[in-house]
């Protein structure tokens, strides 16, 4: 029998403790449990008794462990962190969170969009980038994506978009993928989605790591200063590690190698103190600028080229703490675009306006109570209170009689509760959105919203040749998965002709169909040039920071060579992972045993950014009969990664079809330099790109 004693915890609460500080298991109502292994039965082989309240409580709670998953963005990974304001923008916004030097606690949740909570991390998909700032003036939620534009211009189209992209209604597949009939049927009928489709078909939807992607507030918001002066603003997150994406074949193989590739990468980075960082940037402009543009700044399918309005960096986000509990924090966190603070305001973007309604509503459905703001991850860190009362799961215990306002209870010596403050409170900013607000009630969109192609063209023309090839190939792949709706691919290509004739031709060729007549644009596109900020390749960093190098070794490998390469990688802040045919490791040339971090068959090269092959001649001979080893090298080459190899590894490289180029080196300094980047020039010789 365990002896039970009572002790008082740090917070003054009383715990039941067993001998040796192991706490005693209790029911939810605090009764110590004596046996957690056996249910209460009538005789050793008899039926279980209804009386067993311990069993019933445990199973009852278990039965209700799941809550509805998010209708979109169901699969997410979260982290705690801090935001520090680094520039004085008091001339633009009075928000305390932007006061230079101010630090604010944050919780960030990254997500894929289409897949369910248990789906994979690396589908071709947009990524959510949602940040909750616990400011001194209440929570500010910047609920953005890793792409600066969106599929639709008006919230009323959102349910159609989501229904079309998610698994098809009757057959419930595909999971987490847009390559199917209903998505492309819808998309090809919605020319306004063309710009977003260019982004979605680019490598932006295949991030190498959550740490290597940008974030965007997407909509135009407004900033308001202490004098009430209003400016328009777009928010940007710029990753300190630069941009990096995988390629499609790699992303597909990652789904087999590691379903949790991004989640694991984020967790391990934070866990090992390599805190992910982003700079917060703003593009600020006024009404005169807005009116002079060939697009409408209230249209979420349009961006503002950074060449026209440079991004000004105003702060830094650092993620420095993993969640203690996935469900309590990452699952229960509730983001609300309506969470803004004095100094920030909405615009009339009709997509944003719809979001202002949706999120509050969805949280009630997901979390089951209007009191979801009391859940610790959602509760403001500043004092908060009002006269909203009761409801399911009320955990606060308001005292006294003040549950209405105005009241004069204070005159009687009672607590009258909080009061509104015109001085400190949020006031909707007027002006700047023009006379339309006084107009008739209309179901229409503003004129410039009808230009669906100019910015799609701007995006395409801003890409490198390799990036353009990836976009064309993605369209071919996705449209090739359209099964029975033969009218869809030509309709999509007809839209693409308004973006770029060559792109349309490549996609048609890749599909083996005739180039159709161009779709009639609702409004003639305008010329917009190109913008380097829109390309991933022009914004990558040559670095090993955040990168992982896989080192394949065998019996007889040279331990000194392994040590040297590991040291060189770590000196550049990279991570080295040792891979051997057996996880127990291998016996090196000097007779010592070196343990591996992983077994070859379970650690394919797609999980690495570069690979080093350090084998003995015998070791190499045995690897030549090992499909996983040949595939390891073949995929590293095919995924455009650096390969460093010792002389003994040559037969393996040859068998894997590796051809010499700048990314294939000996195992010296050249390899460490080569491992910092990818070799896109290699690709045309390896696979047919559209
Ligand atoms: Fe969302 N979106 N959305 N969305 N969204 C949700 O809210 C919605 C849109 C975004 O990690 C839902 O809590 C509508 C644009 C992120 O918890 C829901 C419209 C952008 C997340 C919802 C949009 C986003 C969501 C589902 C069109 C980029 C995940 C669960 C008017 C700026 C947040 C939930 C997290 C989640 C509705 C369009 C980003 C249903 C109606 C545009 C990052 O309320």
Boltz pocket constraint, residues with backbone or C-beta under 6 A from the ligand:
constraints:
  - pocket:
      binder: B
      contacts: [[A, 70], [A, 71], [A, 72], [A, 73], [A, 76], [A, 109], [A, 110], [A, 111], [A, 127], [A, 128], [A, 129], [A, 130], [A, 143], [A, 144], [A, 145], [A, 150], [A, 154], [A, 155], [A, 156], [A, 158], [A, 216], [A, 217], [A, 218], [A, 219], [A, 300], [A, 330], [A, 333], [A, 334], [A, 335], [A, 350], [A, 351], [A, 352], [A, 354], [A, 355], [A, 358], [A, 359], [A, 360], [A, 362], [A, 363]]
      max_distance: 6.0
